[in-house]
Amino acid sequence: MPGTLTWQWIAAEARRRVAVRQWPPGSRIPDEAQLAAEFGCARATVNRALRELAAAGLLVRRRRAGSFVAELPVRKATFEIQVIRQEIAARGLRPGYRLLEAASLPVPAPVRDLLGLAPGTPFRHLRALHLADDRPFCLEDRWLNPATPGLEGVDFAAVSANEWLVRNRPFSSGTIAFFALAADPGLAALLDCRPGEALFAVERATFAGADPITAVRLTYGPGHRVTAPI
């Protein structure tokens, strides 16, 4: 056992006990005070570990009753928002970027519904093309809340909204969707493919509390593949 325990170590040990059926499905695990005494750590450290396991679907926490191993654990997928420039570089390709459009416009109805906005609400609309070895890689079509802190003065011709947001604007919740769409003539011209070819798209909306931050559609060229750990 490490000298200074972290919540990550405790979470890993709890996962092990569940996996080997030391804590079988449906069983009540020792309470936080008991685990803190066993591991020789602060109760807050145990609490953090159990909260993470409950969020992952491995434990069920019941007020005043304790924590139980889930009868049917639910595996929850998590997705990290990547900086597209770094994603391209990780493939061994040379990143490039080109801002196509930047304007303040009323948000269209589908995006308005996604973000919970009133009709006529103006947002910043940004369209940009990400390049890999000078070839089209991804079209970023984004609606950005103009009230976002720190936004004033940002030159989106020099840095993508994707990268600026990842580095400067943490979010507390969001939605994400993955789907295929056929390239219309405009997308085909931008992504250097044939009209009608299948493209991979991601639509994402993020919020800080109740405040919308952004809604974006990322459209990738033919053959794009996404992998994630489970």
Buried (B, 14 or more C-beta within 10 A) or exposed (E): EEEEBEBEBBBEBBBEBBEEEEBEEEEEBBEBEEBBEEBEBEBEBBBBBBBBBBEBEBBBBEEEEBBBBBEEBEEEEEEEBBBBBEBBEEEEBEBBBEBEEBEEEEBEEEBBEBBEBEEEBBBBBBBBBBBBEEEBBBBBBBBBBEEBEEBEEBEBEEBBBBBBBBEEBEBEEBEEEEEEEEBEEEBBEBBEBEEEBEBBBBBBBBBBEEEBBBBBBBBBBBEBEEEEEE
